[in-house]
Amino acid sequence: MKIAKKYNKIMISAVEEQKYGVFCTPDHIVDKIDNYTSVPLPRNKFLQGAHNRENIAASYAVSKLLGLAPLQITAGISTFKG
């Protein structure tokens, strides 16, 4: 998957849902970069707390822009050891 648009800024958050960008809840990653996608947030004991969800949202956004599919991204998140 390749994102056709060029982006100057992609909003991320673990606190409030974004109109455009990536929002990470305790249970899901909500992707509104090019369309609406919601994928389950993998359980990972090394990535607890809102600050880590914000890091996950940022990593997800960059990974998606580099062409990775949502399931590829979440597979990486599930094995990350910090």
DSSP file (Angstrom, degrees, kcal/mol; ACC not computed):
  #  RESIDUE AA STRUCTURE BP1 BP2  ACC     N-H-->O    O-->H-N    N-H-->O    O-->H-N    TCO  KAPPA ALPHA  PHI   PSI    X-CA   Y-CA   Z-CA
    1    1 A M              0   0    0      0, 0.0     2,-0.4     0, 0.0     0, 0.0   0.000 360.0 360.0 360.0 132.4    0.0    0.0    0.0
    2    2 A K        -     0   0    0     64,-0.0     2,-0.5     0, 0.0    63,-0.1  -0.989 360.0-128.4-125.7 132.5    1.4    3.4   -0.9
    3    3 A I        -     0   0    0     -2,-0.4    31,-0.0    62,-0.3    30,-0.0  -0.674  15.8-157.6 -79.9 123.7   -0.1    6.7    0.3
    4    4 A A        +     0   0    0     -2,-0.5    -1,-0.2     2,-0.1     2,-0.1   0.840  66.8  73.1 -73.9 -34.7   -0.7    8.9   -2.7
    5    5 A K  S    S-     0   0    0      1,-0.0     2,-0.5     0, 0.0    -2,-0.1  -0.347  77.1-128.1 -80.0 160.0   -0.7   12.2   -1.0
    6    6 A K        -     0   0    0     -2,-0.1     2,-0.4     0, 0.0    -2,-0.1  -0.933  27.4-152.0-103.9 133.6    2.2   14.0    0.5
    7    7 A Y        -     0   0    0     -2,-0.5     3,-0.1     1,-0.1     0, 0.0  -0.868  23.3-172.1-112.1 138.3    1.7   15.1    4.1
    8    8 A N  S    S+     0   0    0     -2,-0.4     2,-0.3     1,-0.3    -1,-0.1   0.768  82.3   7.6 -88.9 -33.2    3.2   18.0    6.0
    9    9 A K        -     0   0    0      2,-0.0     2,-0.5    12,-0.0    -1,-0.3  -0.975  56.6-164.5-153.8 133.2    1.9   16.9    9.3
   10   10 A I        -     0   0    0     -2,-0.3     2,-0.2    -3,-0.1    11,-0.2  -0.983  25.3-135.4-118.9 120.1    0.1   13.8   10.7
   11   11 A M  E     -a   21   0A   0      9,-0.8    11,-2.6    -2,-0.5     2,-0.3  -0.499  24.1-175.0 -75.6 140.2   -1.5   14.3   14.0
   12   12 A I  E     +a   22   0A   0      9,-0.2     2,-0.3    -2,-0.2    11,-0.2  -0.949   7.6 162.7-131.6 154.5   -1.1   11.6   16.7
   13   13 A S  E     -a   23   0A   0      9,-1.5    11,-2.6    -2,-0.3     5,-0.1  -0.973  36.6-167.4-165.9 153.5   -2.5   11.2   20.1
   14   14 A A  S    S+     0   0    0     -2,-0.3     3,-0.1     9,-0.2     9,-0.1   0.173  97.5  51.8-118.4   8.1   -3.2    8.8   23.0
   15   15 A V  S    S+     0   0    0      1,-0.3     2,-0.4    10,-0.1    -2,-0.1   0.765 113.8  18.4-113.0 -43.2   -5.5   11.3   24.6
   16   16 A E  S    S-     0   0    0     -4,-0.0    -1,-0.3     9,-0.0     8,-0.1  -0.989  80.2-102.5-138.7 145.7   -8.1   12.4   22.0
   17   17 A E        -     0   0    0     -2,-0.4     2,-0.3    -3,-0.1    -3,-0.1  -0.354  38.4-133.4 -63.8 139.6   -9.3   11.1   18.7
   18   18 A Q        -     0   0    0     12,-0.2     3,-0.3     1,-0.1     5,-0.1  -0.751   8.5-145.9 -98.6 141.1   -7.9   12.9   15.7
   19   19 A K  S    S+     0   0    0     -2,-0.3     2,-0.4     1,-0.3    -1,-0.1   0.869  98.9  14.5 -67.6 -36.3   -9.9   14.1   12.8
   20   20 A Y  S    S+     0   0    0      2,-0.1    -9,-0.8    -3,-0.1     2,-0.3  -0.960 118.9  31.5-140.6 117.2   -6.9   13.4   10.6
   21   21 A G  E    S-a   11   0A   0     -2,-0.4    11,-3.6    11,-0.3     2,-0.4  -0.991  92.6 -41.7 140.8-148.7   -4.1   11.2   11.9
   22   22 A V  E     -aB  12  31A   0    -11,-2.6    -9,-1.5    -2,-0.3     2,-0.4  -0.987  40.9-172.8-129.5 129.6   -3.6    8.3   14.3
   23   23 A F  E     -aB  13  30A   0      7,-2.6     7,-3.6    -2,-0.4     2,-0.6  -0.978   9.0-156.7-121.9 133.1   -5.2    7.8   17.7
   24   24 A C  E     - B   0  29A   0    -11,-2.6     5,-0.2    -2,-0.4    33,-0.1  -0.931  10.7-175.5-116.8 111.5   -4.2    5.0   20.0
   25   25 A T        -     0   0    0      3,-2.5   -10,-0.1    -2,-0.6    -9,-0.0  -0.371  48.1 -94.6 -88.4 175.5   -6.7    3.9   22.7
   26   26 A P  S    S+     0   0    0      0, 0.0     3,-0.1     0, 0.0    -1,-0.1   0.721 125.6  26.4 -62.8 -17.3   -5.8    1.3   25.3
   27   27 A D  S    S+     0   0    0      1,-0.2    14,-3.1    13,-0.1     2,-0.3   0.637 121.9  32.6-119.1 -19.7   -7.4   -1.3   22.9
   28   28 A H  E     - C   0  40A   0     12,-0.3    -3,-2.5     2,-0.0     2,-0.6  -0.947  57.2-133.8-141.7 156.3   -7.2   -0.1   19.3
   29   29 A I  E     -BC  24  39A   0     10,-3.0    10,-2.3    -2,-0.3     2,-0.6  -0.972  26.6-157.8-105.7 120.5   -5.1    1.9   16.8
   30   30 A V  E     -BC  23  38A   0     -7,-3.6    -7,-2.6    -2,-0.6     2,-0.6  -0.902   7.0-164.2-105.2 116.5   -7.5    4.2   14.9
   31   31 A D  E     +BC  22  37A   0      6,-3.7     6,-2.3    -2,-0.6    -9,-0.2  -0.890  24.7 159.7-107.4 116.8   -6.0    5.3   11.6
   32   32 A K        +     0   0    0    -11,-3.6   -11,-0.3    -2,-0.6     4,-0.2  -0.136  40.2 114.2-123.7  35.9   -7.5    8.3    9.8
   33   33 A I  S    S-     0   0    0      2,-0.3     3,-0.1   -13,-0.2    -1,-0.1   0.978 103.0 -12.0 -71.0 -56.3   -4.5    9.1    7.5
   34   34 A D  S    S-     0   0    0      1,-0.5     2,-0.3   -13,-0.1    -2,-0.1   0.609 138.1 -10.6-120.4 -22.2   -6.1    8.2    4.2
   35   35 A N  S    S-     0   0    0     -4,-0.1     2,-0.6     2,-0.0    -1,-0.5  -0.928  89.0 -71.9-160.4 178.3   -9.3    6.4    5.3
   36   36 A Y        +     0   0    0     -2,-0.3     2,-0.4    -4,-0.2    -4,-0.2  -0.708  53.9 160.6 -87.8 122.9  -10.7    5.0    8.5
   37   37 A T  E     -C   31   0A   0     -6,-2.3    -6,-3.7    -2,-0.6     2,-0.4  -0.998  16.8-170.3-137.0 137.4   -9.1    1.9    9.8
   38   38 A S  E     +C   30   0A   0     -2,-0.4    -8,-0.2    -8,-0.2    -2,-0.0  -0.992   9.3 177.8-128.9 124.9   -9.2    0.5   13.3
   39   39 A V  E     -C   29   0A   0    -10,-2.3   -10,-3.0    -2,-0.4    -2,-0.0  -0.952  37.3 -98.5-125.0 145.6   -7.0   -2.4   14.3
   40   40 A P  E     -C   28   0A   0      0, 0.0   -12,-0.3     0, 0.0   -13,-0.1  -0.358  36.7-121.4 -61.0 138.0   -6.7   -4.1   17.7
   41   41 A L        -     0   0    0    -14,-3.1     3,-0.0     1,-0.1    33,-0.0  -0.721  32.3-120.8 -79.6 120.8   -3.7   -2.8   19.7
   42   42 A P        -     0   0    0      0, 0.0     2,-0.4     0, 0.0    -1,-0.1  -0.304  24.4-110.9 -62.8 145.3   -1.5   -5.9   20.5
   43   43 A R        +     0   0    0      3,-0.0     2,-0.3   -16,-0.0     5,-0.1  -0.643  46.0 165.9 -74.8 128.5   -0.9   -6.6   24.2
   44   44 A N    >   -     0   0    0     -2,-0.4     3,-1.9     3,-0.2    35,-0.1  -0.884  30.8-154.7-149.0 112.6    2.7   -5.9   25.0
   45   45 A K  T 3  S+     0   0    0     -2,-0.3     3,-0.4     1,-0.3    -1,-0.1   0.695  96.3  58.7 -63.6 -18.0    3.9   -5.7   28.7
   46   46 A F  T 3  S+     0   0    0     34,-0.3    -1,-0.3     1,-0.2     2,-0.2   0.593 101.6  55.8 -84.8 -10.9    6.8   -3.5   27.6
   47   47 A L  S <  S+     0   0    0     -3,-1.9     2,-0.2    33,-0.1    -1,-0.2  -0.460  73.5 145.5-122.4  59.3    4.5   -0.8   26.1
   48   48 A Q        +     0   0    0     -3,-0.4     4,-0.4    -2,-0.2     3,-0.1  -0.651  37.8  35.3 -94.8 151.9    2.1    0.2   28.9
   49   49 A G  S  > S-     0   0    0     -2,-0.2     4,-1.8     1,-0.1     3,-0.3   0.052  90.6 -76.0  95.0 160.4    0.7    3.6   29.5
   50   50 A A  H  > S+     0   0    0      1,-0.2     4,-2.3     2,-0.2     5,-0.2   0.850 124.4  59.0 -62.8 -36.9   -0.4    6.6   27.5
   51   51 A H  H  > S+     0   0    0      1,-0.2     4,-1.7     2,-0.2    -1,-0.2   0.884 108.3  45.8 -63.1 -37.1    3.1    7.8   26.7
   52   52 A N  H  > S+     0   0    0     -4,-0.4     4,-2.5    -3,-0.3    -1,-0.2   0.855 109.3  54.5 -73.5 -34.3    3.8    4.4   25.0
   53   53 A R  H  X S+     0   0    0     -4,-1.8     4,-2.4     2,-0.2    -2,-0.2   0.883 107.7  51.2 -64.1 -36.3    0.5    4.5   23.1
   54   54 A E  H  X S+     0   0    0     -4,-2.3     4,-2.1     2,-0.2    -2,-0.2   0.909 110.1  48.8 -66.1 -40.4    1.5    7.9   21.8
   55   55 A N  H  X S+     0   0    0     -4,-1.7     4,-2.6     2,-0.2    -2,-0.2   0.889 110.3  51.9 -63.5 -39.1    4.8    6.4   20.6
   56   56 A I  H  X S+     0   0    0     -4,-2.5     4,-2.9     2,-0.2    -2,-0.2   0.916 107.9  51.7 -62.5 -43.5    2.9    3.6   19.0
   57   57 A A  H  X S+     0   0    0     -4,-2.4     4,-2.3     2,-0.2    -2,-0.2   0.916 112.1  46.3 -60.1 -43.5    0.7    6.1   17.2
   58   58 A A  H  X S+     0   0    0     -4,-2.1     4,-2.2     2,-0.2    -2,-0.2   0.924 114.2  47.3 -65.3 -44.2    3.8    7.9   15.9
   59   59 A S  H  X S+     0   0    0     -4,-2.6     4,-2.7     1,-0.2    -2,-0.2   0.892 111.1  52.1 -64.4 -39.6    5.5    4.7   14.8
   60   60 A Y  H  X S+     0   0    0     -4,-2.9     4,-2.7     2,-0.2     5,-0.2   0.937 109.1  49.8 -60.7 -47.2    2.3    3.4   13.2
   61   61 A A  H  X S+     0   0    0     -4,-2.3     4,-2.1     1,-0.2    -2,-0.2   0.926 113.9  44.3 -60.1 -46.9    2.0    6.7   11.1
   62   62 A V  H  X S+     0   0    0     -4,-2.2     4,-1.5     1,-0.2    -1,-0.2   0.927 113.7  50.5 -64.3 -44.7    5.6    6.5    9.9
   63   63 A S  H  <>S+     0   0    0     -4,-2.7     5,-2.3     1,-0.2     4,-0.3   0.897 110.1  50.2 -61.5 -40.5    5.4    2.8    9.1
   64   64 A K  H ><5S+     0   0    0     -4,-2.7     3,-1.7     1,-0.2   -61,-0.2   0.919 108.8  51.3 -64.8 -42.6    2.2    3.3    7.1
   65   65 A L  H 3<5S+     0   0    0     -4,-2.1   -62,-0.3     1,-0.3    -1,-0.2   0.782 105.4  57.4 -65.7 -24.7    3.8    6.1    5.1
   66   66 A L  T 3<5S-     0   0    0     -4,-1.5    -1,-0.3    -5,-0.2    -2,-0.2   0.491 128.0 -98.9 -82.7  -3.3    6.7    3.8    4.4
   67   67 A G  T < 5S+     0   0    0     -3,-1.7    -3,-0.2     1,-0.3     2,-0.2   0.481  73.2 142.1 105.9   2.3    4.3    1.3    2.9
   68   68 A L      < -     0   0    0     -5,-2.3    -1,-0.3    -8,-0.1    -2,-0.1  -0.514  48.9-121.9 -77.7 147.3    3.7   -1.2    5.6
   69   69 A A    >>  -     0   0    0     -2,-0.2     4,-2.1     1,-0.1     3,-0.7  -0.517  27.0-108.0 -81.8 153.8    0.2   -2.7    6.0
   70   70 A P  H 3> S+     0   0    0      0, 0.0     4,-2.5     0, 0.0     5,-0.2   0.864 119.4  51.4 -51.6 -41.3   -1.6   -2.3    9.4
   71   71 A L  H 3> S+     0   0    0      1,-0.2     4,-1.5     2,-0.2     5,-0.1   0.827 108.1  52.1 -69.9 -29.6   -1.2   -6.0   10.3
   72   72 A Q  H <> S+     0   0    0     -3,-0.7     4,-1.6     2,-0.2    -1,-0.2   0.900 111.0  48.6 -67.4 -40.0    2.5   -5.8    9.5
   73   73 A I  H  X S+     0   0    0     -4,-2.1     4,-2.1     1,-0.2    -2,-0.2   0.935 111.4  47.6 -66.3 -47.1    2.8   -2.9   11.9
   74   74 A T  H  X S+     0   0    0     -4,-2.5     4,-2.1     1,-0.2    -1,-0.2   0.824 106.7  58.5 -67.0 -29.4    0.8   -4.5   14.7
   75   75 A A  H  X S+     0   0    0     -4,-1.5     4,-0.8    -5,-0.2    -1,-0.2   0.905 108.1  46.5 -63.5 -40.4    2.9   -7.6   14.3
   76   76 A G  H >X S+     0   0    0     -4,-1.6     4,-0.8     1,-0.2     3,-0.7   0.897 110.0  53.1 -67.0 -40.5    6.0   -5.5   15.0
   77   77 A I  H >< S+     0   0    0     -4,-2.1     3,-0.8     1,-0.2    -2,-0.2   0.889 103.4  57.6 -61.6 -39.4    4.4   -3.8   18.0
   78   78 A S  H 3< S+     0   0    0     -4,-2.1    -1,-0.2     1,-0.2    -2,-0.2   0.757 112.8  39.3 -66.4 -23.6    3.5   -7.2   19.6
   79   79 A T  H << S+     0   0    0     -4,-0.8    -1,-0.2    -3,-0.7    -2,-0.2   0.469  84.5 120.7-104.4  -3.1    7.2   -8.3   19.6
   80   80 A F    <<  -     0   0    0     -4,-0.8   -34,-0.3    -3,-0.8   -33,-0.1  -0.398  39.9-170.7 -67.0 134.7    8.8   -4.9   20.6
   81   81 A K              0   0    0     -2,-0.1    -1,-0.1   -36,-0.1    -4,-0.0   0.250 360.0 360.0-112.8  12.1   10.8   -5.2   23.8
   82   82 A G              0   0    0    -35,-0.0    -2,-0.1     0, 0.0     0, 0.0   0.483 360.0 360.0  73.6 360.0   11.6   -1.5   24.4
